[in-house]
Amino acid sequence: MNFPVPLRVPLRPSCLRLLAGVLVILLSGLLVTGPPARAESVTGGYAFGTTATCATAQGVLVGVRSPAVSVRMRSAWARAYKAQRVRVTARLQGRTPAGWANVTTSGAVRTRAVLVPRSYVTRSYRLGALPALTVPPLFRDDYRAVMRLQWYSPRTGRVEGAVTKVVGRYLTGAVTSTTCRAASGPSGIGQLSAVGTAASGQVKVTFTVGSAPMAQQVQCRPSCGNLASTDASAEGHSGRTYTLGGLSDGQPSVVDLRSCLAAHPTICSTWTSDAATPYGAIPTPTLSLNASGQCIQWAASGGVAGKQVTVVVRLDGAQIESSTASAAFARSGVQCVGYSQTRTISVSVYDSSVTSEQPVPRSAASASTSATTPAAPAKVTVGKTGNAQGMPGCFSASCAYLQVTLENFSGPVTCSAHQNNPNETDWTNTYNLGNGVSKPGWYYGWPGSQVWVVCGGVESNHFTW
């Protein structure tokens, strides 16, 4: 089929504007030649050429840039159309364990649409450079730009065809790749060790900093304590140390460290962690004694400051109790030693064995005090002894003398005798008696009645005759 001679209509820009940072050029003067049906059935396409490079800053990949995008209309299309609208879309992709995936961060997609005149059959029509595709702040990943060219029907405005190219380039030695690789991040923290110092709430942290492409900075969680400087050279450092305070004794604390590129603080190694349990000096225990009767009651309490201890209680130097404690403790007991006895009780708290996390031994802490039991109380005991039958007023065989025993009196005291028979009256005579057994001269003879003695205000037992 012969096509009519196409009309020559000058092409002129009808609109030049900037939309969302993307330059869009629309050209008017479009003329379709030949029967519309025939034009729609024409097959062909575009030759598509582009070069893309990896944009870097201080050795770190920051973008994928396309310096030039060009298309060339195939001759079959030139016979059908005076001009053809095309669109180039650039999309950033990153390599994942599952394969390539679109990066959806802001600025990941760039587009440009133009009309390509028919005259660009033997030479390329340059669309110009697309803005750089911004790489997110990651490292050790591959990136690429997927460039897609689409051409549209001048009659219907629908996409008639498309072609895709994958572009991107970087050099590693003599190897050329079609993808862009982000700079390697810092190699990270090594030989991390956190240990308690036996200073309350404090741990000591030691570590080394590995190498990196450029100067580094150390980041710490929960903080870097008194670390003199968080800066580290690209070559790394060994033997770095700092102390971290404000922690809780006896509570495991996790210390996290990583190194980041100083110029790009979001490009970091993975966190390296170690845990330690702070502990402090053993507190001095408290000890109290209470002497009552023949016994001494004792009570001891204290803390452990974050590490297990052994609690030992002694009476006059002889151990009477030993136990361990991993938290605040309280111990108590009773020691019966008799009247008028002085005893010394002590409590000592000893540290448990050192460990890799708690390597500093602690000194023992002790408390000691003495107590004296009270003197034995004065005591009067009454009974009967001998035969008093025939004494004045006492004629029965039940007549006998009162026997009085005094104990724990400091000296002689006045004693009086008493009875409860209504047919009799109390004795009126008194005696001065001292400690020991006495038969002062009181006698009695009423069976079933009770007698008792009061000496120095101390009343005896009531004896049934």
C-alpha angles and dihedrals in degrees: 000000000000118000121218117252105270119241116245109233118176115242117228134172111259099177134018114177143145116237118187090332093308119115111228119190120192119189124199129202095078115166126182113213125206129016112328093234091053091047092053092052096052112116127204135089146198137302105233124203132175142148123210129189136192113255111214137182120198090344095307122115109243103163151351110241129195108206095185137013118189135175133188123202116232115238094245089060093046090059090054104040136039089209136356129214114227134178128204118201123189118198127184118229131184130202116250131177087263094049136267117346134179117261106226099190119125113289095020094126128056127181139183128183127193142157113250112211119227091247091075097084101106096031135041124260109222114220090186129234122319117224113268118273106238116232116219117241097273132122140208090033134119121231134188140178117237107207115197123189118199128183125202135213110252088211102050103014090231125135109264100181146345142199129197132209129186112216140174132112141202134161126230109180105304095338120103118199132191091224135067119239124206116232116271112262124230115299088234142222123330138187092019113181129173118187137167118255101202086249109118115264094358137118131183118227125199126180147147128236117224127216127283138183090260143356115324142206127212119229122199137193128239084006142310092251112201095343104154094221135358091205120109131180124241088257091058131227138255132209097030114163141174140164123239119204139179094069128132119257113242094015116110110241124199119216118201125192135177137163125233135189106266093221092044107034093181092062102082143148120253117278116270115207141196132170131219136173114227118221136177142204116304108263119235108260124233122237131187131182132198120190116203128162108327095334140079119214116205133190127187131183138169148140135263101213095223103314135079118266139186117235117207124186121196134190112208088338096310116115113244100167140016129178141148128245131194095182138022108320140202125193131179141171148155127246117191110203105157135255123321092011125144118207135175119218123189135183122204127189116205129192121246122237118295120256135196090262095041103034102155115089119225130220119247121254124214144180129193137181141162136226136186124215116229123260117270112271121254112262136194123195124186130196138141133268140173131008119291097173109139095029113130109292094001114097106146127095089246093070112119141149125263114248115208126195121192124195135183097005116144092223145334115324134187115261130197129190127225139184137184104221108121090212091062138053129223120270114267098202121086133197134209106231135179134201114307139046118319138178098200098178106267113132134184140182114182109116114219094021123114129236130188140171132224116206121181090340093308113119120214129219118288106251119204110220 
